[in-house]
Amino acid sequence: MSETENKKDWKLKLRYGKLTTPFQHYTLIGEGIVGVLAPEFSCPQGPAFMGMKAWALSSDQSIDMLRVIGGRIGFTVTGNTQVWETEPEDPPGEKPYGYDINFTPFTYDEK
């Protein structure tokens, strides 16, 4: 079975209750400051948004995960965090986890 078929397979199993999980899937965006990032990430230092997808027990837990994971890789959440319940791209695991982490730098508009 191909990787694409495996992905569809777990999604169908999840949708029809053959695969169960206590977790919900979320997509988050947090405003903050990039410091010295872990080598596997790249973004100029300074203000940025951090995006992440997560499997978590609640939206509050997913926000905590964004803060903790961000801190471990060199990002400090300093502003608002937005969270949405979304369709997953990766299957749930045995524990909460975050994935598909990315950064988008921005500058403050001085008017």
C-alpha positions as CSV (number, residue, x, y, z in Angstrom):
1,M,0.0,0.0,0.0
2,S,1.4,3.4,-0.9
3,E,1.9,6.2,1.5
4,T,-1.0,8.2,0.0
5,E,-3.3,5.2,0.5
6,N,-2.1,4.8,4.2
7,K,-2.9,8.5,4.8
8,K,-6.4,8.1,3.4
9,D,-6.8,4.9,5.3
10,W,-6.2,6.4,8.8
11,K,-8.4,9.4,7.9
12,L,-11.3,7.1,6.9
13,K,-10.8,5.0,10.0
14,L,-10.8,8.2,12.2
15,R,-13.9,9.6,10.4
16,Y,-15.9,6.4,10.8
17,G,-14.8,5.5,14.4
18,K,-12.5,2.6,13.6
19,L,-9.6,4.7,14.9
20,T,-10.3,6.6,18.1
21,T,-8.3,9.1,20.0
22,P,-8.9,11.3,23.0
23,F,-7.3,14.2,21.1
24,Q,-8.7,17.0,18.9
25,H,-6.7,18.5,16.0
26,Y,-5.8,22.2,16.0
27,T,-4.1,24.8,13.9
28,L,-2.4,27.6,15.8
29,I,-0.8,30.9,15.1
30,G,1.1,32.7,17.8
31,E,2.7,36.2,17.7
32,G,6.2,36.5,19.2
33,I,9.9,37.0,18.8
34,V,12.3,34.7,17.1
35,G,15.7,34.4,18.8
36,V,18.3,31.9,17.9
37,L,16.3,29.1,16.3
38,A,17.1,25.4,16.4
39,P,19.1,24.4,13.3
40,E,16.2,22.7,11.5
41,F,14.3,26.0,11.4
42,S,15.0,29.3,9.7
43,C,13.6,32.8,10.2
44,P,15.3,36.1,10.7
45,Q,15.5,37.1,14.4
46,G,12.8,39.6,15.4
47,P,9.0,39.7,15.3
48,A,7.3,36.8,13.6
49,F,4.3,34.5,13.7
50,M,4.7,30.9,14.5
51,G,2.3,28.4,12.9
52,M,1.8,24.9,14.2
53,K,-0.6,22.0,13.9
54,A,-1.3,19.9,17.0
55,W,-3.1,17.0,18.4
56,A,-4.1,17.9,21.9
57,L,-6.7,17.2,24.6
58,S,-8.1,20.8,24.4
59,S,-7.5,24.2,22.7
60,D,-5.9,25.4,26.0
61,Q,-3.4,22.5,25.9
62,S,-2.6,23.2,22.3
63,I,-1.8,26.9,23.2
64,D,0.5,25.6,26.0
65,M,2.2,23.3,23.5
66,L,2.8,26.2,21.2
67,R,4.5,28.2,24.0
68,V,6.6,25.3,25.2
69,I,7.6,24.0,21.8
70,G,8.3,27.5,20.6
71,G,10.5,28.1,23.7
72,R,12.5,25.0,23.0
73,I,13.2,25.9,19.5
74,G,14.0,29.6,20.0
75,F,10.6,31.4,19.8
76,T,9.0,33.4,22.5
77,V,5.2,34.0,22.3
78,T,4.6,37.6,23.3
79,G,1.2,38.4,21.7
80,N,-2.1,36.8,20.9
81,T,-2.4,33.2,19.9
82,Q,-5.2,32.1,17.7
83,V,-6.4,28.5,17.6
84,W,-8.8,26.7,15.3
85,E,-10.1,23.1,15.3
86,T,-9.0,21.8,11.8
87,E,-8.8,18.7,9.7
88,P,-5.5,16.8,10.4
89,E,-2.7,16.1,7.9
90,D,-0.9,13.7,10.2
91,P,-2.5,10.9,12.2
92,P,-3.0,11.1,16.0
93,G,-0.3,9.6,18.2
94,E,-0.4,8.1,21.7
95,K,0.5,11.5,23.2
96,P,-0.2,15.1,22.3
97,Y,2.2,16.5,19.7
98,G,2.8,19.4,17.4
99,Y,4.0,19.3,13.8
100,D,4.3,21.4,10.6
101,I,5.9,24.2,12.5
102,N,6.7,27.3,10.4
103,F,7.6,31.0,10.9
104,T,6.6,34.1,9.1
105,P,8.5,37.3,10.0
106,F,6.9,40.7,10.0
107,T,7.7,44.3,10.7
108,Y,5.7,46.7,12.8
109,D,4.1,49.4,10.6
110,E,5.1,52.8,12.2
111,K,2.5,55.4,11.3
